[in-house]
């Protein structure tokens, strides 16, 4: 039987990294509702708003050995929804940090390499980017932002990760999607999500209630915004 015919009859099974975060929780709920088999991966088990249960692996993606041991047995994974993220405290300094860039690149490799090694029917990975690929944390950006507006005038692991999955896809016959939402909101039970506020004399945060790209574009921060060091896995 050809590879294409095998893919037609095999049930989709997705590995969702960053499973306890906002995007991971939403992805798990959608995939479950669509009838997919789902495996969630994070350090803490997600609490789904629907109350449904999900197969779960507690893995710190920064740990290469633990990641390999967890993912190599998953020989039937067909898709990966990659929403994991490691961030340092300062917005501008953190996203320019060599350590942050290297850590995020390593986390992605620690997922992809064990999967392509053993999952013979692996088909697709979706990676999450955002407006920082355009340099929104450093300077104003065109509104609306287009793919061609991506600014390579700064170091950013988004560029590295997209190049990596493109190269690995060519080698291992899978496709990829790079998602660049400007704003994502929603419920995340069991996790603290602070709601950003409009800029005032004492606040430089971007609003979480932007209804248009133009509004959000006018509210980009002009200086570093401190936030806790975190790894969304």
C-alpha positions as CSV (number, residue, x, y, z in Angstrom):
1,X,0.0,0.0,0.0
2,X,1.3,3.4,-0.9
3,X,2.1,6.1,1.7
4,X,-0.7,8.3,0.4
5,X,-3.2,5.4,0.8
6,X,-2.0,4.7,4.3
7,X,-2.5,8.3,5.3
8,X,-6.1,8.1,4.0
9,X,-7.1,5.3,6.4
10,X,-5.1,6.1,9.5
11,X,-6.9,8.1,12.2
12,X,-5.5,11.5,12.9
13,X,-3.6,11.8,16.2
14,X,-2.2,15.1,17.4
15,X,0.4,15.9,20.0
16,X,-0.4,19.3,21.5
17,X,2.6,21.0,23.3
18,X,2.0,23.8,25.7
19,X,-1.1,21.9,26.6
20,X,-1.9,23.8,29.9
21,X,-1.7,27.2,28.2
22,X,-4.4,29.3,26.6
23,X,-3.7,28.1,23.1
24,X,-3.0,24.5,24.1
25,X,-6.2,24.2,25.9
26,X,-8.2,25.7,23.0
27,X,-6.4,23.4,20.5
28,X,-7.2,20.3,22.6
29,X,-10.8,21.2,22.9
30,X,-11.2,21.7,19.1
31,X,-9.3,18.5,18.2
32,X,-11.4,16.4,20.7
33,X,-14.6,17.9,19.3
34,X,-13.5,17.0,15.8
35,X,-13.0,13.4,16.8
36,X,-9.2,13.3,16.8
37,X,-7.0,11.4,19.2
38,X,-5.1,13.9,21.3
39,X,-2.1,13.8,23.5
40,X,-1.4,16.9,25.6
41,X,2.1,17.7,26.7
42,X,3.1,20.2,29.4
43,X,4.6,20.2,32.8
44,X,1.1,20.6,34.4
45,X,-2.0,18.7,33.2
46,X,-4.5,21.0,31.5
47,X,-7.9,21.7,32.9
48,X,-10.3,21.7,30.0
49,X,-13.4,24.1,30.2
50,X,-15.5,21.2,28.9
51,X,-14.4,19.0,31.8
52,X,-13.3,16.3,29.3
53,X,-10.2,14.2,30.0
54,X,-7.2,13.9,27.6
55,X,-4.2,11.7,27.4
56,X,-1.4,13.6,29.0
57,X,2.4,13.5,29.3
58,X,4.2,15.6,31.8
59,X,7.4,16.6,30.1
60,X,9.8,19.6,30.4
61,X,10.7,20.2,26.8
62,X,14.0,21.7,27.8
63,X,15.1,18.2,28.9
64,X,16.3,16.4,25.7
65,X,16.5,12.9,27.3
66,X,13.1,13.1,28.9
67,X,11.5,14.4,25.7
68,X,13.1,11.6,23.7
69,X,11.9,8.9,26.2
70,X,8.4,10.4,26.1
71,X,7.9,10.9,22.4
72,X,9.7,8.0,20.7
73,X,7.0,5.5,21.8
74,X,4.3,7.7,20.1
75,X,4.7,5.9,16.8
76,X,1.1,6.8,15.6
77,X,1.3,10.6,15.9
78,X,0.2,12.3,12.6
79,X,0.2,15.9,13.6
80,X,1.9,18.3,16.1
81,X,0.3,21.5,17.4
82,X,3.3,23.3,18.9
83,X,2.4,26.1,21.3
84,X,5.2,25.8,23.8
85,X,7.2,28.9,24.7
86,X,10.0,29.9,27.0
87,X,10.2,33.6,27.9
88,X,12.6,35.7,29.9
89,X,11.3,38.6,32.1
90,X,12.0,41.7,30.0
91,X,10.1,42.0,26.7
92,X,12.8,43.6,24.5
93,X,15.9,42.2,26.3
94,X,14.3,38.8,26.7
95,X,13.3,38.4,23.1
96,X,16.8,39.5,22.1
97,X,18.5,37.1,24.5
98,X,20.7,34.4,23.0
99,X,19.7,32.1,25.9
100,X,16.0,32.5,25.1
101,X,16.5,32.0,21.4
102,X,18.6,28.8,22.0
103,X,16.2,27.4,24.6
104,X,13.1,27.8,22.3
105,X,15.0,26.3,19.4
106,X,16.1,23.3,21.5
107,X,12.5,22.8,22.8
108,X,11.2,22.5,19.3
109,X,14.0,20.1,18.2
110,X,13.3,18.0,21.3
111,X,9.7,17.4,20.1
112,X,10.3,17.0,16.3
113,X,13.3,14.8,16.2
114,X,11.9,11.9,18.3
115,X,8.6,12.1,16.4
116,X,10.1,11.9,12.9
117,X,12.4,9.1,14.1
118,X,9.6,6.7,15.0
119,X,6.2,8.1,13.7
120,X,6.1,6.7,10.2
121,X,2.8,8.5,9.3
122,X,3.7,12.0,10.6
123,X,2.2,14.5,8.3
124,X,2.1,18.1,9.6
125,X,3.3,20.5,12.3
126,X,1.8,23.9,13.2
127,X,4.0,26.3,14.9
128,X,2.9,29.5,16.7
129,X,4.5,32.9,15.9
130,X,3.1,36.4,16.4
131,X,3.7,40.0,15.6
132,X,7.2,39.9,17.1
133,X,8.2,38.3,13.8
134,X,7.6,41.8,12.4
135,X,9.5,43.4,15.2
136,X,6.5,44.9,17.0
137,X,8.4,44.8,20.3
138,X,11.1,47.0,18.8
139,X,9.3,49.5,16.5
140,X,6.0,50.3,14.8
141,X,4.9,47.8,12.1
142,X,2.6,48.2,9.0
143,X,-1.1,47.7,9.7
144,X,-2.3,45.3,8.5
145,X,0.9,43.2,8.7
146,X,1.6,41.0,5.7
147,X,3.8,38.0,5.5
148,X,6.2,40.0,3.3
149,X,6.6,42.5,6.2
150,X,8.5,40.1,8.4
151,X,11.5,42.0,9.6
152,X,14.8,40.2,9.8
153,X,16.5,43.2,11.3
154,X,16.6,41.5,14.7
155,X,17.3,38.1,16.2
156,X,14.2,36.0,16.7
157,X,13.7,32.3,17.3
158,X,10.5,32.5,15.1
159,X,12.8,32.7,12.1
160,X,14.9,29.8,13.3
161,X,12.0,27.6,14.1
162,X,10.3,28.2,10.7
163,X,13.5,27.4,8.9
164,X,13.9,24.3,11.0
165,X,10.5,22.8,10.3
166,X,10.8,23.7,6.6
167,X,14.1,21.8,6.4
168,X,12.9,18.9,8.5
169,X,9.7,18.7,6.4
170,X,11.6,18.5,3.2
171,X,13.8,15.7,4.7
172,X,10.9,13.7,6.3
173,X,8.0,14.4,4.0
174,X,5.7,16.5,6.3
175,X,4.3,19.9,5.8
176,X,4.0,22.9,8.2
177,X,2.0,25.9,9.0
178,X,3.3,29.0,10.8
179,X,0.5,30.9,12.6
180,X,0.8,34.6,13.3
181,X,-2.1,35.8,15.4
182,X,-2.0,39.4,16.6
183,X,-4.1,38.6,19.7
184,X,-5.5,35.5,21.3
185,X,-7.9,35.5,24.3
186,X,-9.9,32.9,26.0
187,X,-10.4,30.8,29.2
188,X,-7.6,28.8,30.7
189,X,-8.8,27.1,33.9
190,X,-6.1,26.6,36.5
191,X,-3.8,29.2,35.0
192,X,-3.3,32.9,35.8
193,X,-3.8,35.1,32.8
194,X,-3.5,38.8,33.4
195,X,-5.6,40.9,31.1
196,X,-3.5,43.6,29.5
197,X,-4.8,47.1,29.7
198,X,-4.9,50.1,27.4
199,X,-1.9,52.4,27.7
200,X,-2.3,55.1,30.3
201,X,0.2,57.4,32.0
202,X,1.3,54.4,34.1
203,X,0.8,51.5,31.7
204,X,2.5,50.6,28.4
205,X,0.7,47.3,27.9
206,X,-1.2,46.5,24.7
207,X,-4.9,46.1,25.1
208,X,-6.6,42.7,25.1
209,X,-9.8,44.2,23.8
210,X,-8.4,45.5,20.4
211,X,-11.1,44.9,17.8
212,X,-9.0,46.0,14.8
213,X,-5.4,45.8,13.7
214,X,-5.1,49.5,13.5
215,X,-6.1,50.0,17.1
216,X,-3.6,47.4,18.3
217,X,-0.9,48.9,16.1
218,X,-1.2,52.2,17.8
219,X,-0.8,50.6,21.2
220,X,2.6,48.9,20.8
221,X,4.8,49.4,23.8
222,X,7.7,51.9,23.5
223,X,9.7,50.5,26.3
224,X,10.3,47.2,28.1
225,X,7.4,45.7,30.0
226,X,8.5,43.5,32.9
227,X,6.7,40.2,33.4
228,X,7.6,36.9,35.2
229,X,10.0,34.5,33.6
230,X,8.0,31.6,32.3
231,X,8.0,28.5,30.2
232,X,4.7,27.7,28.5
233,X,4.8,23.9,28.0
